[in-house]
């Protein structure tokens, strides 16, 4: 009996274990099916988003070797001033320009803000202007080439996001926790220094955009922009919610462009865990100048060289001792943007029209005085040769060469055909004397005698005609 009971108990246990195993297998199968389905969905979803967001650019290549996943790299972040606050989505200007270098060997990520008013060459357009106008002239390609030329470093990747996209991205990840560096109120949003607060996308953008109430001016704004970007990166790296990834993808599709692929982003996350949690900031120093009423930020070559070598060190590149102009393709001939906000000539070229206007615009008003040249025909030779009746005012001067009064009576007889023209000789002679007194005074005294002869001749002609 005891053996039978043992056998029954063992069978019962085996059945329970079988049920448990079946349950586990079923659960695991369901979980795998869910994960597989979700994986397929997100793979398709990510692929679709990547096709929408991804945009290759044809820029000057400054690396001699192909970039490997474990190499340090650089990213240019461009914040475009459109997509929010009533602004459209047409090509705007890059109000925020940040160069980010990531080096896992050094264990740090370096962020450098480029002042948007920095005066530099717009590579590919053939002019010097504010660097943030490069995007308005040629979008990402001109922006990247101009930054490469200014800082003498390769730009490996870029990310372009407009203001609407930035707000949407921050909202998609659930907002940011920030500690304001100073107290201020901007567009109705108040911030208190050192008082932690949670901000949504709109409040975060206002915190980053304020400029004039900051004692450090544009440098202060650059620091706050870097701080917001840093907080976004930290939050993105900690995201685990599927729904948030979906919101992020929706935002990316609407307002973000980049040459980064999903595989590249995964490699970056996998190979740079330390560097992406340790941030350092660098500044570009310069001097504000006003040229023709336009503000520019002038950066010396020495400062460019200093910043360049610092960034080159974070990229594992050799230092340089001089600045070189990068080799570019043919200069584009596209027309200037129609936006009235973008000046169409830099301040260097503004000197040329001044040089042209000085001689031309001053000589043009003088040209009306050139008609004084008809005073040159005051010489009696021309009217005497032509003897045309249309040049009546010159007729009295003819007696200067031949003082015979017999020739003149013939001439006034021609205007007699139109009697209205008879009085004109005396009137024209008097008006001519009034218009050219200086020339007659400067002539010989004989001219004054000649001016008296027409009155005598006129009386003689009248008497002869009466006869």
C-alpha positions in Angstrom: 0.0 0.0 0.0 2.8 2.4 0.9 4.4 1.8 -2.5 1.1 2.5 -4.3 0.6 5.8 -2.3 4.2 6.9 -3.2 3.6 6.1 -6.9 0.3 8.1 -6.9 1.9 11.0 -5.1 4.8 11.1 -7.6 2.4 11.0 -10.5 0.5 13.9 -9.0 3.7 15.9 -8.6 4.8 15.1 -12.1 1.5 16.3 -13.4 1.8 19.6 -11.4 5.3 20.1 -12.7 4.2 19.5 -16.3 1.4 22.0 -15.9 3.8 24.5 -14.4 6.3 24.0 -17.2 3.5 24.3 -19.8 2.4 27.5 -18.2 5.9 28.9 -18.2 6.4 27.9 -21.8 3.1 29.5 -22.8 4.0 32.7 -21.0 7.4 32.8 -22.5 5.9 32.1 -25.9 3.4 35.0 -25.5 6.1 37.3 -24.3 8.4 36.4 -27.2 5.5 36.9 -29.6 4.8 40.3 -28.1 8.4 41.3 -28.2 8.7 40.0 -31.7 5.6 41.9 -32.8 6.7 45.0 -31.0 10.2 44.6 -32.5 8.8 44.3 -36.0 6.5 47.3 -35.4 9.3 49.5 -34.1 11.7 48.2 -36.7 9.2 49.3 -39.3 8.4 52.5 -37.4 12.0 53.4 -36.9 12.8 52.6 -40.5 10.0 54.8 -41.7 11.0 57.7 -39.4 14.7 57.3 -40.5 13.7 57.7 -44.1 11.8 60.9 -43.3 14.5 62.3 -41.0 17.7 61.2 -42.7 19.3 63.6 -45.2 22.7 63.2 -46.7 24.8 66.3 -47.4 27.6 66.9 -49.8 30.3 68.7 -47.8 34.0 69.1 -47.9 35.6 66.0 -46.4 38.4 66.9 -44.0 39.1 63.4 -42.6 41.8 61.4 -44.3 40.5 58.0 -43.0 37.0 56.6 -42.7 35.4 57.1 -39.3 35.1 53.9 -37.2 32.4 53.3 -34.5 35.0 53.5 -31.7 36.6 56.8 -33.0 35.9 60.1 -31.5 33.5 62.2 -33.6 31.9 65.6 -33.9 28.3 66.7 -34.3 27.0 70.2 -35.4 23.7 71.0 -33.8 21.7 73.7 -35.7 18.7 75.3 -34.0 16.7 77.1 -36.7 14.5 80.1 -35.9 11.3 78.8 -37.4 8.5 76.4 -36.7 7.1 78.2 -33.6 6.0 81.6 -32.4 4.0 82.2 -35.6 7.0 81.7 -37.8 6.7 79.4 -40.9 8.9 76.5 -41.9 10.7 78.2 -44.7 14.5 78.4 -44.6 15.4 80.5 -41.6 18.6 81.2 -39.8 20.6 79.0 -37.4 20.2 81.0 -34.2 21.9 78.3 -32.2 25.1 76.6 -33.5 26.8 74.1 -31.2 29.7 71.9 -32.0 29.8 68.8 -29.9 32.8 66.4 -29.8 32.6 63.0 -28.1 35.8 61.2 -27.0 35.4 58.0 -25.0 39.2 57.7 -24.4 39.2 61.1 -22.7 35.9 60.3 -21.1 34.2 63.6 -22.0 31.9 65.4 -24.3 32.9 68.9 -25.3 30.3 71.5 -26.3 31.3 74.8 -28.1 28.7 77.4 -28.9 29.5 79.5 -32.0 28.2 83.1 -31.6 25.5 83.5 -34.3 26.8 87.0 -35.3 30.4 85.7 -35.9 31.8 87.4 -39.0 33.3 84.7 -41.2 33.4 83.4 -44.8 30.2 81.7 -46.0 31.9 78.9 -47.8 30.2 78.1 -51.1 28.7 81.6 -51.5 31.8 83.7 -51.9 31.1 86.3 -49.3 31.8 87.1 -45.7 28.8 87.5 -43.4 27.2 86.4 -40.1 27.7 82.7 -39.8 24.1 82.1 -38.9 23.1 83.4 -42.4 24.9 80.4 -43.9 21.8 78.3 -43.3 19.6 80.8 -45.0 21.9 80.8 -48.0 22.6 77.1 -48.4 21.1 75.2 -45.4 23.1 72.4 -43.9 25.8 72.2 -46.5 26.9 75.8 -46.3 26.6 75.8 -42.5 28.8 72.7 -42.2 31.4 73.9 -44.6 31.5 77.4 -43.0 32.0 75.9 -39.6 34.7 73.6 -40.8 36.5 76.5 -42.3 36.1 78.7 -39.3 37.2 76.1 -36.7 39.5 74.0 -38.9 37.9 70.7 -37.8 35.9 68.0 -39.5 32.2 67.9 -38.9 31.1 64.2 -39.0 27.4 64.5 -38.3 24.8 67.2 -38.0 21.4 67.5 -36.5 19.0 70.3 -37.5 15.9 71.0 -35.4 13.6 74.0 -35.4 12.0 75.7 -32.4 8.8 73.7 -32.7 10.8 70.5 -32.9 12.8 71.3 -29.8 9.6 72.0 -27.8 8.0 68.8 -29.1 11.1 66.8 -28.3 11.2 68.0 -24.7 7.5 67.4 -24.3 7.9 63.9 -25.7 10.5 62.9 -23.1 8.4 64.3 -20.3 10.0 67.7 -19.8 13.3 68.6 -18.1 14.4 69.2 -14.5 16.6 72.3 -14.5 18.2 74.6 -11.9 18.2 78.2 -13.3 21.5 80.0 -13.3 19.9 83.4 -12.7 16.5 85.0 -12.0 14.6 86.6 -14.8 11.2 86.7 -16.5 10.9 86.2 -20.2 7.7 86.2 -22.2 5.7 85.7 -19.1 7.8 82.8 -17.8 9.6 83.4 -14.5 12.8 81.6 -13.3 14.4 81.9 -9.9 18.1 81.4 -9.5 19.2 78.1 -7.9 15.5 77.1 -7.4 14.9 73.7 -9.1 11.9 73.4 -11.3 10.4 71.2 -13.9 9.8 72.8 -17.4 8.0 71.7 -20.5 9.1 72.3 -24.0 7.9 75.9 -24.2 9.3 77.0 -20.8 12.6 75.3 -21.6 12.8 77.2 -24.9 12.2 80.5 -23.1 14.8 79.7 -20.6 17.3 79.0 -23.4 16.4 82.0 -25.6 16.5 84.9 -23.2 19.4 87.2 -24.0 19.1 90.9 -23.0 18.5 90.4 -19.3 21.6 88.2 -18.9 24.6 90.1 -17.5 26.8 87.9 -19.8 24.7 88.8 -22.8 25.0 86.3 -25.7 27.6 84.2 -23.7 25.0 83.7 -21.0 22.5 82.6 -23.5 25.0 80.2 -25.0 25.6 78.6 -21.6 21.9 78.1 -21.0 21.4 76.6 -24.5 24.3 74.2 -23.8 22.7 73.3 -20.4 19.3 72.5 -22.0 21.0 70.3 -24.6 22.9 68.5 -21.9 19.7 67.9 -20.0 18.0 66.6 -23.1 20.8 64.1 -23.8 20.8 62.9 -20.3 17.0 62.4 -20.4 17.1 60.7 -23.8 19.7 58.2 -22.6 17.5 57.3 -19.6 14.2 56.8 -21.6 12.6 53.4 -21.3 9.0 53.9 -22.1 7.8 52.7 -25.5 5.1 55.3 -25.7 7.8 58.1 -25.3 9.8 56.6 -28.1 6.7 56.8 -30.3 6.2 60.4 -29.4 9.9 61.1 -30.0 9.7 59.5 -33.5 6.6 61.6 -34.3 8.5 64.8 -33.4 11.6 63.7 -35.3 9.6 63.2 -38.5 8.1 66.7 -38.3 11.0 68.9 -37.5 14.4 67.1 -37.4 16.9 66.4 -40.2 20.2 64.6 -39.7 22.7 62.4 -41.5 22.9 60.0 -38.5 21.3 56.6 -38.9 19.7 54.4 -36.3 22.6 52.0 -36.4 25.1 54.8 -35.9 23.1 56.1 -32.9 23.1 52.6 -31.3 26.9 52.4 -31.9 27.4 55.8 -30.3 25.3 54.8 -27.3 27.1 51.5 -26.9 30.7 52.9 -27.3 30.5 56.2 -25.4 28.8 55.5 -22.0 31.4 57.4 -20.0 31.8 60.4 -22.4 28.1 61.0 -22.7 27.8 61.5 -19.0 30.7 64.0 -18.6 30.3 67.4 -20.2 32.7 70.3 -20.6 32.0 73.7 -22.2 34.2 75.9 -24.3 33.6 79.5 -25.4 34.7 81.5 -28.5 35.8 84.9 -27.4 35.6 88.0 -29.7 34.6 91.6 -29.9 31.4 93.2 -31.0 31.7 95.8 -33.7 29.2 98.0 -35.6 29.7 98.3 -39.3 27.3 100.4 -41.4 24.8 100.1 -38.6 25.0 96.3 -38.5 26.3 94.3 -35.5 29.0 91.7 -36.0 31.0 89.5 -33.7 34.7 89.6 -34.7 36.9 86.7 -33.8 40.6 86.9 -34.2 42.7 84.3 -36.0 44.5 83.6 -32.8 41.3 82.8 -31.0 40.1 80.6 -33.9 43.4 78.7 -33.7 43.1 78.3 -29.9 39.6 76.9 -30.1 40.5 74.7 -33.1 43.4 73.0 -31.4 41.3 72.4 -28.3 38.7 70.7 -30.4 41.2 68.8 -32.5 42.6 67.4 -29.3 39.2 66.0 -28.3 39.0 64.5 -31.8 42.4 62.9 -31.5 43.8 65.1 -34.3 47.2 66.8 -34.5 47.5 70.4 -33.6 47.9 73.0 -36.2 50.0 76.2 -36.2 48.2 78.2 -38.9 44.8 78.5 -40.5 44.1 77.2 -44.0 41.2 77.8 -46.3 39.4 74.5 -47.0 39.2 73.4 -50.6 35.7 74.0 -51.9 33.7 73.3 -55.0 32.5 76.0 -57.4 30.8 79.0 -55.7 27.1 78.7 -55.9 25.3 81.4 -57.9 21.9 81.0 -56.3 20.1 84.3 -55.6 20.1 85.8 -52.1 17.2 84.9 -49.8 14.2 87.1 -50.2 13.9 87.4 -46.4 14.3 91.1 -45.4 15.8 89.9 -42.1 18.9 88.6 -43.9 21.3 91.3 -45.0 22.3 90.7 -48.6 25.8 92.1 -48.4 28.4 91.8 -45.6 30.1 94.8 -44.1 33.3 94.3 -46.1 31.4 94.6 -49.4 29.5 97.6 -48.0 32.6 99.7 -48.5 32.6 99.1 -52.3 29.3 100.9 -53.0 30.6 103.8 -50.9 33.7 104.1 -53.1 31.6 103.9 -56.3 29.0 106.4 -55.1 31.6 109.0 -54.1 32.8 109.7 -57.6 29.6 108.8 -59.6 26.9 110.5 -57.5 29.0 113.6 -57.1 29.8 113.9 -60.8 26.2 113.2 -62.0 24.9 116.5 -60.6 27.9 118.3 -62.2 26.9 116.9 -65.6 23.9 119.3 -65.9 26.5 122.0 -65.9 28.1 120.5 -68.9 25.4 122.2 -71.1 27.4 125.3 -70.4 29.4 124.1 -73.4 26.9 125.9 -75.7 28.7 128.9 -74.4 31.7 127.8 -76.4 29.8 128.4 -79.6 29.8 132.0 -78.5 32.7 132.4 -80.9 31.1 134.1 -83.9 32.7 131.8 -86.4 30.1 129.0 -86.3 26.9 131.1 -86.8 28.6 133.0 -89.6 29.4 129.9 -91.5 26.0 128.4 -91.2 24.1 131.7 -91.5 21.0 129.8 -90.3 18.1 132.0 -89.2 17.4 129.8 -86.3 20.6 131.0 -84.5 19.3 134.6 -84.3 20.9 135.4 -81.0 24.3 134.8 -82.5 23.7 137.1 -85.5 24.7 140.3 -83.7 28.2 138.9 -83.2 28.7 138.4 -86.9 29.7 142.0 -87.5 32.8 141.3 -85.4 34.5 139.8 -88.4 32.8 141.8 -91.1 31.6 145.1 -89.7 29.7 145.9 -92.9 26.1 146.6 -91.9 25.0 145.9 -95.4 25.0 142.1 -94.8 22.9 142.2 -91.7 19.8 143.9 -93.2 19.4 140.8 -95.3 19.3 138.5 -92.4 16.5 140.2 -90.4 14.4 140.2 -93.6 14.1 136.4 -93.3 12.3 136.5 -89.9 10.0 139.1 -91.3 8.1 136.1 -92.8 7.0 135.4 -89.3 6.6 138.9 -87.8 6.4 137.4 -84.3 10.1 136.7 -84.5 11.2 140.2 -85.3 11.5 141.5 -81.7 13.3 138.4 -80.6 16.7 139.5 -81.8 16.8 142.4 -79.4 15.2 140.3 -76.6 17.4 137.4 -77.3 20.5 139.6 -77.4 19.5 141.2 -74.1 18.8 137.8 -72.5 22.0 136.4 -73.9 23.8 139.3 -72.3 22.1 138.6 -69.0 22.9 134.9 -69.2 26.6 135.2 -70.1 27.8 138.4 -68.3 30.8 136.7 -66.9 32.0 135.4 -70.3 31.5 138.8 -71.9 33.3 140.7 -69.2 36.2 138.4 -69.4 36.5 139.0 -73.1 38.4 141.9 -74.7 36.9 145.3 -74.7 36.0 144.8 -78.3 33.2 142.5 -77.3 31.6 145.4 -75.4 31.8 147.4 -78.5 30.3 144.6 -80.5 27.4 144.5 -78.0 26.6 148.1 -79.0 26.8 147.5 -82.7 23.6 145.4 -82.9 21.5 148.3 -81.7 22.9 150.6 -84.4 22.5 147.9 -87.0 18.9 147.3 -86.0 18.1 151.0 -86.6 19.9 150.9 -89.9 18.0 147.8 -90.9 14.7 149.4 -90.1 15.6 152.5 -92.1 16.7 150.5 -95.0 13.6 148.4 -95.0 11.5 151.6 -94.9 13.5 152.8 -97.9 
